[in-house]
Amino acid sequence: MARIAVLLVVSVAALGGCTHGSATQGSPQTAASAVDPRQQAIDERKEDLVRRIAVCESGDHGDTDARIYGGRKGVYVGRFQFTRQTVINYVRAMDGREITTDEAIEIAHDYTKAAALTKYIVFELDGLRNWPACARKLGLAREVLQIKQM
């Protein structure tokens, strides 16, 4: 009987400590539990899809100091091979900003900004038509649908 009482006291003390520690704001346990694993998986799949578009379009992904131009007379710009007008139009649709041609070129060459624009185009506007050959080659329509259903 004494053994049960001791176990009960130890259990209550242990639970009290755990409960108090997990309720503390800003604790590592609270921060770790704030990460949504489902959203993290969705974000990772989106990043991978965008990376594969860049590789398909320009042969690589990520930032580069080299200016990337493609098509006749360099009409396509950056890792995602945007036209200047495409960047201007989608930036306006995304956040209402009016940008110049020079700003469009800078956005197209900045991988982080261009990748964010690509995610917007693909996942918010169903805009795979901007990369028709790569969308077919990589089977992106099916993958976008799978990501949206996650």
C-alpha positions in Angstrom: 0.0 0.0 0.0 2.8 2.4 0.9 4.4 1.6 -2.5 1.2 2.6 -4.4 1.1 5.9 -2.4 4.7 6.7 -3.3 4.1 5.9 -7.0 1.0 8.1 -6.9 2.9 11.0 -5.4 5.7 10.6 -7.9 3.2 10.5 -10.8 1.4 13.6 -9.7 4.7 15.5 -9.2 5.9 14.4 -12.6 2.7 15.3 -14.4 2.5 18.6 -12.6 6.0 19.5 -13.8 5.2 18.5 -17.4 1.9 20.4 -17.4 3.5 23.5 -16.1 6.5 23.3 -18.5 4.3 22.9 -21.6 2.1 25.8 -20.7 5.0 28.2 -20.5 4.9 30.6 -23.4 7.9 30.8 -25.6 9.3 27.5 -24.4 11.0 25.2 -27.0 8.1 22.7 -26.7 5.5 25.4 -27.6 7.6 26.6 -30.6 8.1 23.1 -31.9 4.4 22.3 -31.7 3.5 25.5 -33.6 5.0 24.0 -36.8 2.2 22.5 -38.8 3.7 19.3 -40.4 1.0 19.2 -43.1 1.7 22.8 -44.1 5.4 22.1 -44.0 5.0 19.1 -46.4 2.9 21.3 -48.7 5.5 24.1 -48.8 8.3 21.6 -49.4 6.4 20.0 -52.4 5.7 23.5 -53.8 9.4 24.4 -53.5 10.4 21.2 -55.2 7.9 21.8 -58.1 9.2 25.3 -58.6 12.8 24.2 -58.5 12.0 21.6 -61.2 10.4 24.2 -63.4 13.5 26.3 -63.2 15.8 23.4 -64.0 13.6 22.4 -66.9 13.4 26.0 -68.3 17.0 27.1 -67.8 19.0 24.1 -66.7 19.5 25.0 -63.0 17.9 26.6 -60.0 18.8 29.1 -57.3 20.6 32.4 -57.4 23.3 33.2 -59.9 25.3 36.2 -60.7 25.0 35.4 -64.4 22.2 37.0 -66.3 20.1 34.3 -68.0 18.4 35.1 -71.3 16.7 32.7 -73.7 14.7 32.6 -76.9 15.3 34.8 -79.9 16.9 38.0 -79.0 16.8 37.2 -75.3 13.1 37.6 -75.0 13.0 35.2 -72.0 14.6 36.2 -68.7 15.9 34.4 -65.6 15.7 30.9 -64.3 12.0 30.7 -65.1 12.3 32.2 -68.5 9.7 34.9 -68.0 9.0 37.6 -70.6 9.3 41.1 -69.2 5.5 41.6 -69.8 4.6 38.4 -68.0 6.4 39.6 -64.9 4.8 43.0 -65.2 1.3 41.5 -65.6 1.6 39.0 -62.8 3.2 41.4 -60.3 0.2 43.7 -60.9 -2.2 40.8 -60.4 -0.4 39.5 -57.3 0.0 42.7 -55.3 -1.3 45.6 -57.4 2.1 47.1 -58.0 3.0 48.7 -61.3 6.6 48.0 -62.2 8.9 49.1 -65.0 10.5 46.8 -67.6 13.8 47.2 -65.8 12.2 46.2 -62.5 10.6 43.2 -64.3 14.0 42.1 -65.5 15.4 42.4 -62.0 12.6 40.3 -60.5 13.1 37.7 -63.2 16.8 37.4 -62.4 16.3 37.3 -58.7 15.6 33.6 -58.0 13.8 34.1 -54.7 11.4 36.7 -56.1 10.9 34.8 -59.4 10.2 31.6 -57.5 7.6 33.4 -55.3 6.0 34.8 -58.5 6.0 31.3 -60.0 4.3 29.8 -57.0 1.6 32.5 -57.2 1.1 31.8 -60.9 1.0 28.1 -60.6 -1.0 27.6 -57.3 -3.2 30.7 -57.3 -3.9 31.2 -61.0 -3.5 27.7 -62.4 -0.9 29.2 -64.7 1.0 26.2 -65.9 0.4 27.4 -69.5 3.3 29.8 -68.9 5.6 26.7 -69.1 3.8 24.4 -71.5 6.7 22.1 -72.6 8.0 21.7 -69.0 4.5 21.2 -67.6 3.9 18.3 -69.9 7.4 16.9 -69.6 7.3 16.9 -65.8 3.6 16.0 -65.4 3.0 19.2 -63.4 -0.8 19.4 -63.8 -1.3 16.2 -61.8 1.2 17.2 -59.2 -0.3 20.6 -58.7 -3.7 19.0 -58.2 -2.2 16.5 -55.6 -0.5 19.4 -53.7 -3.8 21.4 -53.7 -5.6 18.3 -52.3 -3.1 17.8 -49.4 
